[in-house]
Amino acid sequence: MFYKYLGFFILPLLISCQSIETGSYNGEDGISIDKKALQQDILKVSLPAIHPSSLSIRTPNNHWYIVQDSQSSIFYLPQAKFDSAKIIEIDIDSLEGVVWKEGRKMREKIFQENGEYLIYLANNLETEPENTFSLQAIINYQKTF
């Protein structure tokens, strides 16, 4: 009889732990982008209390730029400050990230064209989103260059 109830309590707990560890948060627990700030060339990202430890951005041309990743020693902010941040505000005009081109590590300005950018936070940037704790949002960036 005890085992019958054990499954009732343990199974939902295991399922919820799995989604926290490997899934993506959406809705109220996800990230949000301030559209008014974006019009002023500020990327203002509101984060949940618990969020991934690394940040990268995919450009409209499918280039991935790493902005924050302690495993690669790439820091926009000190890691402890990034981990505890509730809001990150980034000046789009000066934001640079690390990208690999033809096997070479390069630091470049990220927002060089108009279009859709993917803001991607993950605990492991080197794996598929379904295999790591990750959050993401798409922005449509338009600016006269």
Stockholm file with secondary structure:
# STOCKHOLM 1.0

chainA/1-145         MFYKYLGFFILPLLISCQSIETGSYNGEDGISIDKKALQQDILKVSLPAIHPSSLSIRTPNNHWYIVQDSQSSIFYLPQAKFDSAKIIEIDIDSLEGVVWKEGRKMREKIFQENGEYLIYLANNLETEPENTFSLQAIINYQKTF
#=GR chainA/1-145 SS CHHHHHHHHHHHHHHHHHHHHHSBCCGGGSCEECHHHHHTTEEEEECCSSCCSEEEEECTTCCEEEEEBGGGTBCSSCHHHHHHCSEEEEEGGGCEEEEEETTEEEEEESCCSSEEEEEEEESCTTSCGGGSCEEEEEEEECCCC
#=GC SS_cons         CHHHHHHHHHHHHHHHHHHHHHSBCCGGGSCEECHHHHHTTEEEEECCSSCCSEEEEECTTCCEEEEEBGGGTBCSSCHHHHHHCSEEEEEGGGCEEEEEETTEEEEEESCCSSEEEEEEEESCTTSCGGGSCEEEEEEEECCCC
//
